[in-house]
Amino acid sequence: MDSTLNPPLNGSVGMNNNVIEQKGEHNIMSFNMVHEIVSEKTVKDAKKFYTETFEKYYRDGTPSVYMEKLLFDPQIATGDPDESMTMIKPPYLQ
């Protein structure tokens, strides 16, 4: 079995350990899976889907829409909406 079938999702929603040398379809699929984990799927379900999808792709040559494009609209300007503030040194540090 091809080692590229190992899902790059490590079980933590905050981490995407995708290897940059992977093919583009791996990267797109990984981003789609991370988005689905954050919004609806469990990590376990996402890993299973990822593995099954690539097994089918490598076996039959059948691509999934998950590999072809992002299935969500990336959000722009998602920075912290709070206002910045100047920290005041406590008297014992002045």
Buried (B, 14 or more C-beta within 10 A) or exposed (E): EEEBBEBBBEEEEEEBEBEEEEEEBBBBBBBBBBBBBEEEBEBEEBBEBBBEBBEEBEEEEEBBEBBEEEEEEEEEEEEEEEEEEEEEEEEEEE
